[in-house]
């Protein structure tokens, strides 16, 4: 999920889909791609700190990029979207999947 130009419309659609497909609170899997810069990975991890998240990282074959997968229980779709926004606003060059 790369955030499109009309991000508010995108988030509105995501919120509807989340309400339609899960009972809340629910586990949610976030996936992000960043340049393999340890400080960017730490920024993402810090955003999910104290939420009981399980965080896994995996470098690409050539080591240029790192995928960060975060499995965490979220209260509702609004909190899911708030975390997406927090990551994209605070971590330069991040791609949300």
Secondary structure per residue as TSV (DSSP state, phi and psi in degrees):
chain	resnum	aa	ss	phi	psi
A	1	X	-	360.0	95.9
A	2	X	-	-91.0	132.1
A	3	X	-	-67.0	118.9
A	4	X	-	-75.6	171.3
A	5	X	S	-55.0	-41.6
A	6	X	S	-93.5	73.3
A	7	X	H	-66.0	-31.9
A	8	X	H	-64.2	-40.3
A	9	X	H	-64.9	-41.2
A	10	X	H	-60.4	-48.1
A	11	X	H	-66.1	-34.5
A	12	X	H	-62.8	-44.4
A	13	X	H	-66.4	-41.8
A	14	X	H	-60.3	-44.0
A	15	X	H	-59.0	-44.3
A	16	X	H	-62.3	-44.1
A	17	X	H	-63.1	-41.2
A	18	X	H	-64.3	-40.1
A	19	X	H	-66.7	-33.5
A	20	X	H	-76.8	-23.5
A	21	X	H	-111.3	-4.8
A	22	X	-	-146.7	155.9
A	23	X	-	-97.2	137.6
A	24	X	S	-109.8	144.6
A	25	X	S	-66.2	154.0
A	26	X	E	-149.4	156.4
A	27	X	E	-74.3	142.5
A	28	X	E	-135.6	140.2
A	29	X	E	-108.3	113.3
A	30	X	E	-92.1	144.9
A	31	X	E	-135.1	130.1
A	32	X	E	-131.2	151.0
A	33	X	E	-121.1	131.6
A	34	X	E	-137.5	160.9
A	35	X	E	-58.4	147.6
A	36	X	S	-72.8	65.0
A	37	X	-	-111.8	113.1
A	38	X	H	-51.5	-33.5
A	39	X	H	-67.2	-33.9
A	40	X	H	-70.5	-38.4
A	41	X	H	-64.8	-42.3
A	42	X	H	-63.7	-39.2
A	43	X	H	-58.3	-45.9
A	44	X	H	-64.2	-46.3
A	45	X	H	-59.2	-40.0
A	46	X	H	-63.6	-33.9
A	47	X	H	-64.4	-30.7
A	48	X	T	-101.2	7.9
A	49	X	T	-62.3	146.0
A	50	X	T	67.7	17.4
A	51	X	T	-109.5	2.4
A	52	X	T	72.6	25.7
A	53	X	-	-75.4	145.6
A	54	X	E	-100.5	117.8
A	55	X	E	-116.0	127.5
A	56	X	E	-123.7	140.5
A	57	X	E	-123.1	149.9
A	58	X	E	-147.0	123.7
A	59	X	E	-77.5	148.8
A	60	X	-	-68.5	167.8
A	61	X	T	-56.2	-41.6
A	62	X	T	-89.4	-1.2
A	63	X	S	79.4	4.7
A	64	X	S	-77.4	-33.2
A	65	X	E	-124.1	157.5
A	66	X	E	-130.4	133.6
A	67	X	E	-94.3	139.1
A	68	X	E	-120.8	115.5
A	69	X	E	-106.9	131.5
A	70	X	E	-128.9	117.9
A	71	X	E	-107.0	119.7
A	72	X	E	-150.8	147.3
A	73	X	E	-83.0	125.6
A	74	X	E	-115.9	151.2
A	75	X	S	-72.1	-40.5
A	76	X	S	-164.3	171.4
A	77	X	H	-58.1	-31.1
A	78	X	H	-62.6	-39.8
A	79	X	H	-71.4	-32.8
A	80	X	H	-60.5	-49.8
A	81	X	H	-66.5	-38.1
A	82	X	H	-59.5	-39.5
A	83	X	H	-68.8	-40.8
A	84	X	H	-56.6	-47.1
A	85	X	H	-63.4	-41.6
A	86	X	H	-61.3	-43.1
A	87	X	H	-66.2	-48.6
A	88	X	H	-67.2	-28.1
A	89	X	H	-79.8	-24.2
A	90	X	H	-109.6	-16.7
A	91	X	S	-116.2	108.8
A	92	X	T	-65.6	131.9
A	93	X	T	77.9	10.5
A	94	X	-	-74.0	145.0
A	95	X	E	-115.6	127.0
A	96	X	E	-95.7	134.0
A	97	X	-	-111.3	360.0
